Amino acid sequence: MHAPAHVTVASAPDVARVMAVVMSLRVECRVVSPPGAGCFMGVEWWQAVVADCKLPALLDCGLAAGFAGTGLRAGLDGVIVQAPPAQQRALHALARVTGGQVLDVRPATFDLPPDGAGEALARYLRAHRAP
């Protein structure tokens, strides 16, 4: 099974750019918040960033299981959290109820460059596409 591409986004315009390129190339992709953003920006910020997103979106909560739980209860697609085993089990149980996903390791992500992001993203997604 081929893993989807993951792209770091930090704003609604980033999300729109990624969606446009993904839809034009017809590839599988997930958007991911910057590392630990759930802790310092919060769940509501992420909900605003991905409000119009048609792609799976993962909020990185770093080591904060509480923020991850809040995100799952708020209906996020998924969270990334490095928590102790008991907290991971509780989060996975919560995710089964809410329909969310819990990753305990941040996947490798593509960071959009400040210039030429659309072209660089297209190159990355073409290279990442399943054979």
DSSP file (Angstrom, degrees, kcal/mol; ACC not computed):
  #  RESIDUE AA STRUCTURE BP1 BP2  ACC     N-H-->O    O-->H-N    N-H-->O    O-->H-N    TCO  KAPPA ALPHA  PHI   PSI    X-CA   Y-CA   Z-CA
    1    1 A M              0   0    0      0, 0.0     2,-0.4     0, 0.0     0, 0.0   0.000 360.0 360.0 360.0 131.9    0.0    0.0    0.0
    2    2 A H        -     0   0    0      1,-0.0   128,-0.1   128,-0.0   127,-0.0  -0.708 360.0-129.3 -88.1 129.4    1.4    3.4   -1.0
    3    3 A A        -     0   0    0     -2,-0.4    25,-0.1     1,-0.1    -1,-0.0  -0.519  27.4-112.1 -75.7 142.5    1.4    6.1    1.7
    4    4 A P        -     0   0    0      0, 0.0    25,-0.2     0, 0.0     2,-0.1  -0.309  34.1-100.0 -69.4 158.5   -0.2    9.4    0.7
    5    5 A A  E     -a   29   0A   0     23,-1.6    25,-2.5   120,-0.1     2,-0.4  -0.445  33.8-147.5 -71.3 152.9    2.0   12.5    0.4
    6    6 A H  E     -a   30   0A   0    102,-0.3   104,-2.4    23,-0.2     2,-0.4  -0.994  12.3-170.6-127.3 131.8    2.0   14.9    3.3
    7    7 A V  E     -ab  31 110A   0     23,-2.3    25,-2.6    -2,-0.4     2,-0.4  -0.984  21.2-128.9-126.3 130.0    2.3   18.7    3.0
    8    8 A T  E     +ab  32 111A   0    102,-2.5   104,-0.7    -2,-0.4     2,-0.3  -0.623  31.6 178.9 -77.3 130.1    2.8   21.2    5.8
    9    9 A V        +     0   0    0     23,-2.5     3,-0.1    -2,-0.4    40,-0.0  -0.966  21.6 176.3-130.9 149.1    0.4   24.1    5.7
   10   10 A A        +     0   0    0     -2,-0.3     2,-0.3     1,-0.2    -1,-0.1   0.318  66.8  34.3-132.8   5.0    0.0   27.1    8.0
   11   11 A S  S  > S-     0   0    0      1,-0.1     4,-2.0    38,-0.1    -1,-0.2  -0.985  80.0-106.8-155.5 162.0   -2.7   29.2    6.4
   12   12 A A  H  > S+     0   0    0     -2,-0.3     4,-2.6     1,-0.2     5,-0.2   0.882 119.3  55.0 -61.1 -38.9   -5.9   29.0    4.3
   13   13 A P  H  > S+     0   0    0      0, 0.0     4,-2.3     0, 0.0    -1,-0.2   0.889 106.4  52.0 -62.2 -35.7   -4.1   30.2    1.2
   14   14 A D  H  > S+     0   0    0      2,-0.2     4,-2.6     1,-0.2    -2,-0.2   0.937 110.1  48.8 -60.3 -45.6   -1.5   27.4    1.7
   15   15 A V  H  X S+     0   0    0     -4,-2.0     4,-2.9     1,-0.2     5,-0.2   0.922 110.7  50.2 -60.7 -45.5   -4.4   24.9    1.8
   16   16 A A  H  X S+     0   0    0     -4,-2.6     4,-2.3     1,-0.2    -1,-0.2   0.906 110.9  49.6 -60.8 -42.4   -6.0   26.4   -1.3
   17   17 A R  H  X S+     0   0    0     -4,-2.3     4,-2.0     2,-0.2    -2,-0.2   0.935 112.7  46.6 -61.7 -47.3   -2.7   26.1   -3.2
   18   18 A V  H  X S+     0   0    0     -4,-2.6     4,-2.9     1,-0.2     5,-0.2   0.929 111.9  50.7 -62.8 -45.5   -2.2   22.5   -2.1
   19   19 A M  H  X S+     0   0    0     -4,-2.9     4,-2.8     1,-0.2     5,-0.2   0.910 109.0  51.8 -60.0 -42.2   -5.8   21.5   -3.0
   20   20 A A  H  X S+     0   0    0     -4,-2.3     4,-1.9    -5,-0.2    -1,-0.2   0.925 114.3  42.0 -61.4 -45.3   -5.5   23.1   -6.5
   21   21 A V  H  X S+     0   0    0     -4,-2.0     4,-2.0     2,-0.2     5,-0.2   0.920 115.1  50.3 -69.5 -42.8   -2.3   21.2   -7.3
   22   22 A V  H  X>S+     0   0    0     -4,-2.9     4,-1.7     1,-0.2     5,-1.3   0.919 112.4  47.2 -61.3 -44.2   -3.6   18.0   -5.8
   23   23 A M  H  <5S+     0   0    0     -4,-2.8    -1,-0.2    -5,-0.2    -2,-0.2   0.879 111.5  50.7 -66.9 -37.3   -6.8   18.2   -7.8
   24   24 A S  H  <5S+     0   0    0     -4,-1.9    -1,-0.2    -5,-0.2    -2,-0.2   0.859 119.4  36.5 -69.3 -33.1   -5.0   19.0  -11.0
   25   25 A L  H  <5S-     0   0    0     -4,-2.0    -2,-0.2    -5,-0.1    -1,-0.2   0.613 100.7-136.0 -92.0 -14.3   -2.6   16.0  -10.6
   26   26 A R  T  <5 +     0   0    0     -4,-1.7     2,-0.3    -5,-0.2    -3,-0.2   0.958  51.9 145.5  55.8  55.4   -5.3   13.7   -9.1
   27   27 A V      < -     0   0    0     -5,-1.3     2,-0.4    -6,-0.1    -1,-0.2  -0.798  54.7-104.7-118.5 162.5   -3.0   12.4   -6.4
   28   28 A E        +     0   0    0     -2,-0.3   -23,-1.6    97,-0.1     2,-0.3  -0.735  50.9 157.4 -87.6 132.5   -3.6   11.4   -2.8
   29   29 A C  E     -a    5   0A   0     -2,-0.4     2,-0.4   -25,-0.2   -23,-0.2  -0.995  28.4-155.1-155.1 149.4   -2.4   13.9   -0.2
   30   30 A R  E     -a    6   0A   0    -25,-2.5   -23,-2.3    -2,-0.3     2,-0.4  -0.949  18.3-134.4-122.2 147.7   -2.9   15.0    3.4
   31   31 A V  E     -ac   7  57A   0     25,-2.6    27,-2.6    -2,-0.4     2,-0.4  -0.833  22.2-166.2-100.8 145.6   -2.2   18.4    4.8
   32   32 A V  E     -ac   8  58A   0    -25,-2.6   -23,-2.5    -2,-0.4    27,-0.2  -0.980  18.3-121.9-133.2 139.3   -0.4   18.7    8.1
   33   33 A S        -     0   0    0     25,-2.3   -23,-0.2    -2,-0.4     3,-0.1  -0.280  47.4 -82.0 -69.6 164.5    0.0   21.5   10.5
   34   34 A P    >   -     0   0    0      0, 0.0     3,-2.1     0, 0.0    26,-0.3  -0.293  70.0 -70.6 -59.9 156.6    3.5   22.7   11.5
   35   35 A P  T 3  S-     0   0    0      0, 0.0    26,-0.1     0, 0.0    24,-0.0  -0.250 117.9  -1.6 -54.0 129.7    5.1   20.7   14.2
   36   36 A G  T >> S+     0   0    0     -3,-0.1     3,-1.7    44,-0.1     4,-1.1   0.548  86.5 137.3  70.3   8.3    3.5   21.2   17.6
   37   37 A A  H <>> +     0   0    0     -3,-2.1     4,-3.1     1,-0.3     5,-1.3   0.802  62.5  66.1 -60.5 -29.5    1.0   23.8   16.2
   38   38 A G  H 345S+     0   0    0     22,-3.1    -1,-0.3    -4,-0.3    23,-0.2   0.822 102.5  49.3 -60.1 -29.4   -1.8   22.3   18.2
   39   39 A C  H <45S+     0   0    0     -3,-1.7    -1,-0.2    21,-0.4    -2,-0.2   0.862 124.4  24.4 -78.5 -38.0   -0.1   23.4   21.4
   40   40 A F  H  <5S+     0   0    0     -4,-1.1    -2,-0.2     2,-0.1    -3,-0.1   0.655 133.6  31.6-107.6 -16.4    0.7   27.0   20.5
   41   41 A M  T  <5S-     0   0    0     -4,-3.1     4,-0.4    -5,-0.2    -3,-0.2   0.727  99.8-143.6-108.2 -33.3   -2.0   27.8   17.9
   42   42 A G     >< -     0   0    0     -5,-1.3     4,-1.6     2,-0.1    -3,-0.1  -0.023  25.3 -74.7  94.4 165.5   -4.9   25.6   19.1
   43   43 A V  H  > S+     0   0    0      1,-0.2     4,-2.6     2,-0.2     5,-0.2   0.891 125.1  55.3 -66.2 -43.2   -7.7   23.5   17.6
   44   44 A E  H  > S+     0   0    0      1,-0.2     4,-2.0     2,-0.2    -1,-0.2   0.885 106.0  52.4 -62.7 -38.3   -9.8   26.5   16.6
   45   45 A W  H  > S+     0   0    0     -4,-0.4     4,-2.4     2,-0.2    -1,-0.2   0.942 110.8  47.4 -59.4 -47.7   -7.0   28.0   14.6
   46   46 A W  H  X S+     0   0    0     -4,-1.6     4,-2.4     1,-0.2    -2,-0.2   0.893 108.5  54.4 -63.7 -40.2   -6.6   24.7   12.7
   47   47 A Q  H  < S+     0   0    0     -4,-2.6     4,-0.2     1,-0.2    -1,-0.2   0.897 110.6  47.1 -60.2 -38.7  -10.3   24.4   12.1
   48   48 A A  H >< S+     0   0    0     -4,-2.0     3,-0.8    -5,-0.2     4,-0.3   0.903 111.0  51.3 -68.7 -40.9  -10.2   27.9   10.5
   49   49 A V  H 3< S+     0   0    0     -4,-2.4     3,-0.3     1,-0.2    -2,-0.2   0.900 120.8  33.0 -62.5 -41.6   -7.1   27.0    8.4
   50   50 A V  T >< S+     0   0    0     -4,-2.4     3,-1.8     1,-0.2    -1,-0.2   0.206  81.6 116.8-102.9  15.4   -8.7   23.8    7.0
   51   51 A A  T <  S+     0   0    0     -3,-0.8    -1,-0.2     1,-0.3    -2,-0.1   0.851  88.3  31.4 -53.9 -39.4  -12.4   25.0    6.9
   52   52 A D  T 3  S+     0   0    0     -3,-0.3     2,-0.3    -4,-0.3    -1,-0.3   0.245  92.2 126.6-102.6  12.6  -12.6   24.7    3.1
   53   53 A C    <   -     0   0    0     -3,-1.8     4,-0.1     1,-0.1    -3,-0.1  -0.532  38.9-172.3 -78.4 132.1  -10.1   21.8    2.8
   54   54 A K        +     0   0    0     -2,-0.3    -1,-0.1     2,-0.1    -3,-0.0   0.347  65.5  83.2 -99.9   2.8  -11.3   18.7    0.9
   55   55 A L  S    S-     0   0    0      1,-0.1   -25,-0.1    -5,-0.1    -2,-0.1  -0.729  96.4 -88.7-104.0 154.0   -8.2   16.8    1.9
   56   56 A P        -     0   0    0      0, 0.0   -25,-2.6     0, 0.0     2,-0.4  -0.395  47.8-156.3 -58.5 138.2   -7.5   14.9    5.1
   57   57 A A  E     -c   31   0A   0    -27,-0.2    21,-1.0    -4,-0.1     2,-0.5  -0.980   8.3-162.4-128.3 129.7   -6.0   17.3    7.6
   58   58 A L  E     -cd  32  78A   0    -27,-2.6   -25,-2.3    -2,-0.4     2,-0.6  -0.939   8.5-149.0-116.6 128.4   -3.8   16.4   10.6
   59   59 A L  E     - d   0  79A   0     19,-2.2    21,-2.4    -2,-0.5     2,-0.7  -0.852  15.3-139.9 -95.0 122.2   -3.1   18.7   13.5
   60   60 A D  E     + d   0  80A   0     -2,-0.6   -22,-3.1   -26,-0.3   -21,-0.4  -0.735  23.3 176.6 -84.0 117.0    0.3   18.1   15.1
   61   61 A C    >   -     0   0    0     19,-3.4     3,-2.4    -2,-0.7     6,-0.2   0.236  22.6-152.4-105.7  11.1   -0.1   18.3   18.9
   62   62 A G  T 3  S-     0   0    0     18,-0.3    20,-3.0     1,-0.3    -1,-0.3  -0.324  70.5 -20.9  58.1-124.1    3.5   17.5   19.8
   63   63 A L  T 3  S+     0   0    0     18,-0.2     2,-1.2    -2,-0.1    -1,-0.3   0.358 109.1 109.9 -96.8   3.2    3.6   15.9   23.2
   64   64 A A    <>  +     0   0    0     -3,-2.4     4,-1.8     1,-0.2     3,-0.2  -0.662  36.3 174.9 -93.7  92.2    0.2   17.3   24.3
   65   65 A A  H  > S+     0   0    0     -2,-1.2     4,-2.7     1,-0.2     5,-0.2   0.826  79.8  61.4 -62.3 -32.1   -2.4   14.5   24.5
   66   66 A G  H  > S+     0   0    0      2,-0.2     4,-2.3     1,-0.2    -1,-0.2   0.918 105.3  45.4 -62.6 -43.7   -4.9   16.9   25.9
   67   67 A F  H  > S+     0   0    0     -3,-0.2     4,-2.4     2,-0.2    -1,-0.2   0.891 112.1  53.0 -66.0 -38.1   -4.8   19.1   22.8
   68   68 A A  H  X S+     0   0    0     -4,-1.8     4,-2.4     2,-0.2    -2,-0.2   0.926 109.9  47.9 -62.4 -44.2   -5.0   15.9   20.7
   69   69 A G  H  X S+     0   0    0     -4,-2.7     4,-2.6     2,-0.2    -2,-0.2   0.904 110.2  51.7 -62.4 -41.8   -8.1   14.8   22.6
   70   70 A T  H  X S+     0   0    0     -4,-2.3     4,-1.6     1,-0.2    -1,-0.2   0.914 110.0  50.5 -60.3 -42.2   -9.7   18.2   22.2
   71   71 A G  H  <>S+     0   0    0     -4,-2.4     5,-2.4     2,-0.2     4,-0.3   0.912 110.7  47.7 -63.2 -43.7   -9.1   18.1   18.5
   72   72 A L  H ><5S+     0   0    0     -4,-2.4     3,-1.5     1,-0.2    -2,-0.2   0.922 111.3  50.3 -63.7 -43.5  -10.6   14.7   18.1
   73   73 A R  H 3<5S+     0   0    0     -4,-2.6    -1,-0.2     1,-0.3    -2,-0.2   0.793 106.3  57.3 -65.2 -26.3  -13.7   15.7   20.1
   74   74 A A  T 3<5S-     0   0    0     -4,-1.6    -1,-0.3    -5,-0.2    -2,-0.2   0.512 123.8-104.9 -81.8  -4.5  -14.0   18.8   17.9
   75   75 A G  T < 5 +     0   0    0     -3,-1.5    -3,-0.2    -4,-0.3    -2,-0.1   0.659  58.9 165.7  93.9  16.5  -14.2   16.5   14.8
   76   76 A L      < -     0   0    0     -5,-2.4    -1,-0.2     1,-0.1    25,-0.1  -0.294  45.0-123.1 -63.3 152.6  -10.7   16.9   13.3
   77   77 A D  S    S-     0   0    0    -20,-0.3    24,-0.9     1,-0.2     2,-0.3   0.894  81.4 -29.7 -61.5 -40.2   -9.7   14.3   10.7
   78   78 A G  E     -de  58 101A   0    -21,-1.0   -19,-2.2    22,-0.3     2,-0.3  -0.992  51.9-141.2-171.9 165.1   -6.7   13.4   12.7
   79   79 A V  E     -de  59 102A   0     22,-2.5    24,-2.7    -2,-0.3     2,-0.5  -0.938  10.8-142.4-134.6 156.2   -4.0   14.4   15.1
   80   80 A I  E     +de  60 103A   0    -21,-2.4   -19,-3.4    -2,-0.3     2,-0.3  -0.990  33.5 159.0-118.0 125.9   -0.3   13.6   15.6
   81   81 A V        -     0   0    0     22,-2.5     2,-0.9    -2,-0.5   -18,-0.2  -0.977  36.8-150.1-152.7 135.0    0.8   13.2   19.2
   82   82 A Q        +     0   0    0    -20,-3.0   -17,-0.1    -2,-0.3    22,-0.1  -0.826  44.5 152.6-103.7  92.3    3.8   11.6   20.9
   83   83 A A        -     0   0    0     -2,-0.9   -19,-0.1     1,-0.1     5,-0.1  -0.761  51.2 -83.0-119.3 162.4    2.2   10.6   24.2
   84   84 A P     >  -     0   0    0      0, 0.0     4,-2.5     0, 0.0     3,-0.5  -0.223  52.9 -99.8 -58.9 157.4    2.8    7.8   26.8
   85   85 A P  H  > S+     0   0    0      0, 0.0     4,-2.6     0, 0.0     5,-0.2   0.847 121.0  52.5 -52.2 -42.8    1.2    4.5   25.9
   86   86 A A  H  > S+     0   0    0      1,-0.2     4,-2.0     2,-0.2     5,-0.1   0.911 112.4  45.5 -63.6 -40.6   -1.8    4.8   28.2
   87   87 A Q  H  > S+     0   0    0     -3,-0.5     4,-2.6     2,-0.2    -1,-0.2   0.886 110.9  53.7 -69.2 -37.8   -2.6    8.2   26.7
   88   88 A Q  H  X S+     0   0    0     -4,-2.5     4,-2.7     2,-0.2    -2,-0.2   0.931 108.6  49.5 -61.0 -44.3   -2.1    6.8   23.2
   89   89 A R  H  X S+     0   0    0     -4,-2.6     4,-2.2     1,-0.2    -1,-0.2   0.917 111.6  48.7 -60.7 -43.1   -4.6    4.0   23.9
   90   90 A A  H  X S+     0   0    0     -4,-2.0     4,-2.3     1,-0.2    -1,-0.2   0.907 112.0  49.0 -64.2 -40.9   -7.1    6.5   25.3
   91   91 A L  H  X S+     0   0    0     -4,-2.6     4,-2.6     2,-0.2    -2,-0.2   0.894 110.0  50.8 -66.6 -39.3   -6.7    8.7   22.2
   92   92 A H  H  X S+     0   0    0     -4,-2.7     4,-1.8     2,-0.2    -1,-0.2   0.893 110.4  49.9 -64.9 -38.4   -7.1    5.7   19.8
   93   93 A A  H  X S+     0   0    0     -4,-2.2     4,-1.3    -5,-0.2    -2,-0.2   0.919 111.8  48.1 -64.1 -43.0  -10.3    4.7   21.7
   94   94 A L  H  X S+     0   0    0     -4,-2.3     4,-2.4     1,-0.2     3,-0.3   0.900 108.6  54.7 -63.0 -40.5  -11.6    8.3   21.3
   95   95 A A  H  X>S+     0   0    0     -4,-2.6     4,-2.0     1,-0.2     5,-0.8   0.861 102.9  56.2 -63.2 -35.9  -10.7    8.3   17.6
   96   96 A R  H  <5S+     0   0    0     -4,-1.8    -1,-0.2     1,-0.2    -2,-0.2   0.870 112.1  43.4 -62.6 -35.0  -12.7    5.2   17.1
   97   97 A V  H  <5S+     0   0    0     -4,-1.3    -2,-0.2    -3,-0.3    -1,-0.2   0.882 120.7  38.9 -76.3 -39.8  -15.7    7.0   18.5
   98   98 A T  H  <5S-     0   0    0     -4,-2.4    -2,-0.2    -5,-0.1    -3,-0.2   0.616 105.9-119.3 -89.3 -12.9  -15.2   10.3   16.7
   99   99 A G  T  <5S+     0   0    0     -4,-2.0    -3,-0.2     1,-0.2    -4,-0.1   0.591  71.3 128.6  83.8   9.7  -14.0    8.8   13.4
  100  100 A G      < -     0   0    0     -5,-0.8     2,-0.4    -6,-0.2   -22,-0.3  -0.205  53.4-123.0 -89.1-176.0  -10.7   10.6   13.6
  101  101 A Q  E     -e   78   0A   0    -24,-0.9   -22,-2.5   -25,-0.1     2,-0.5  -0.965  11.3-154.0-130.7 145.6   -7.2    9.2   13.3
  102  102 A V  E     -e   79   0A   0     -2,-0.4     2,-0.4   -24,-0.2   -22,-0.2  -0.986   7.6-171.1-122.2 123.5   -4.2    9.3   15.7
  103  103 A L  E     -e   80   0A   0    -24,-2.7   -22,-2.5    -2,-0.5     3,-0.1  -0.942  10.4-164.4-108.9 135.0   -0.6    9.1   14.4
  104  104 A D  S    S+     0   0    0     -2,-0.4     2,-0.4   -24,-0.2    -1,-0.1   0.485  78.4  48.5 -96.8  -2.4    2.1    8.7   17.0
  105  105 A V  S    S-     0   0    0    -23,-0.1    -1,-0.1     0, 0.0   -24,-0.0  -0.999  87.9-119.2-135.2 132.5    4.9    9.7   14.7
  106  106 A R        -     0   0    0     -2,-0.4     3,-0.1   -26,-0.1    -2,-0.0  -0.534  34.5-128.6 -68.2 127.4    4.9   12.8   12.4
  107  107 A P        -     0   0    0      0, 0.0     2,-0.2     0, 0.0    -1,-0.1  -0.326  33.3 -86.5 -71.6 160.9    5.1   11.7    8.8
  108  108 A A        -     0   0    0      1,-0.0     2,-0.3  -101,-0.0  -102,-0.3  -0.504  57.6-165.7 -62.9 132.8    7.7   13.1    6.5
  109  109 A T        -     0   0    0     -2,-0.2     2,-0.5  -104,-0.1  -102,-0.3  -0.882  23.1-123.9-126.7 156.8    6.2   16.3    5.0
  110  110 A F  E     -b    7   0A   0   -104,-2.4  -102,-2.5    -2,-0.3     2,-0.5  -0.875  24.9-147.2 -95.9 126.4    6.9   18.7    2.2
  111  111 A D  E     -b    8   0A   0     -2,-0.5  -102,-0.1  -104,-0.2  -104,-0.0  -0.843  20.5-120.2 -95.5 125.8    7.3   22.3    3.4
  112  112 A L        -     0   0    0   -104,-0.7     5,-0.1    -2,-0.5     6,-0.1  -0.446  28.1-128.9 -64.3 128.1    6.0   24.8    0.8
  113  113 A P        -     0   0    0      0, 0.0     4,-0.2     0, 0.0     8,-0.1  -0.413  16.4-118.1 -74.8 157.6    8.9   27.2   -0.2
  114  114 A P  S    S+     0   0    0      0, 0.0     2,-0.4     0, 0.0     3,-0.2   0.809 100.0  41.3 -66.5 -28.9    8.3   30.9    0.0
  115  115 A D  S    S+     0   0    0      1,-0.2     5,-0.1     2,-0.1     0, 0.0  -0.958 123.3   7.2-121.8 139.4    8.8   31.3   -3.8
  116  116 A G  S  > S+     0   0    0     -2,-0.4     4,-2.4     3,-0.1     5,-0.2   0.826  73.0 155.6  67.6  33.0    7.5   29.0   -6.5
  117  117 A A  H  >  +     0   0    0     -4,-0.2     4,-2.8     1,-0.2     5,-0.2   0.888  66.6  53.4 -62.0 -41.8    5.5   26.9   -4.1
  118  118 A G  H  > S+     0   0    0      1,-0.2     4,-2.2     2,-0.2    -1,-0.2   0.932 113.1  42.0 -61.1 -47.6    3.0   25.7   -6.8
  119  119 A E  H  > S+     0   0    0      2,-0.2     4,-2.2     1,-0.2    -1,-0.2   0.914 115.8  49.0 -66.7 -43.7    5.7   24.4   -9.1
  120  120 A A  H  X S+     0   0    0     -4,-2.4     4,-2.4     1,-0.2    -2,-0.2   0.902 111.9  49.7 -63.4 -40.8    7.8   22.9   -6.3
  121  121 A L  H  X S+     0   0    0     -4,-2.8     4,-3.0    -5,-0.2     5,-0.2   0.918 108.9  51.9 -64.1 -43.5    4.7   21.2   -4.9
  122  122 A A  H  X S+     0   0    0     -4,-2.2     4,-2.5    -5,-0.2    -2,-0.2   0.915 110.4  48.7 -60.1 -43.3    3.7   19.8   -8.3
  123  123 A R  H  X S+     0   0    0     -4,-2.2     4,-2.3     2,-0.2    -1,-0.2   0.933 112.8  48.1 -60.9 -46.1    7.3   18.3   -8.6
  124  124 A Y  H  X S+     0   0    0     -4,-2.4     4,-1.8     1,-0.2    -2,-0.2   0.937 113.2  46.6 -60.2 -47.8    7.1   16.8   -5.2
  125  125 A L  H  X S+     0   0    0     -4,-3.0     4,-1.2     1,-0.2    -1,-0.2   0.879 111.1  51.5 -66.6 -37.9    3.6   15.3   -5.7
  126  126 A R  H  < S+     0   0    0     -4,-2.5     3,-0.4    -5,-0.2    -1,-0.2   0.921 112.6  46.5 -63.2 -42.0    4.6   13.8   -9.1
  127  127 A A  H  < S+     0   0    0     -4,-2.3    -2,-0.2     1,-0.2    -1,-0.2   0.809 114.7  47.6 -68.5 -29.3    7.7   12.2   -7.6
  128  128 A H  H  < S+     0   0    0     -4,-1.8    -1,-0.2    -5,-0.2    -2,-0.2   0.619  85.4 118.4 -87.0 -14.4    5.6   10.9   -4.7
  129  129 A R  S  < S-     0   0    0     -4,-1.2  -102,-0.1    -3,-0.4    -3,-0.0  -0.169  76.8 -99.0 -57.0 143.5    2.8    9.5   -6.8
  130  130 A A              0   0    0      1,-0.1    -1,-0.1  -128,-0.1    -2,-0.1  -0.369 360.0 360.0 -62.0 140.6    2.3    5.7   -6.6
  131  131 A P              0   0    0      0, 0.0    -1,-0.1     0, 0.0    -2,-0.1   0.501 360.0 360.0 -68.1 360.0    3.9    3.9   -9.6
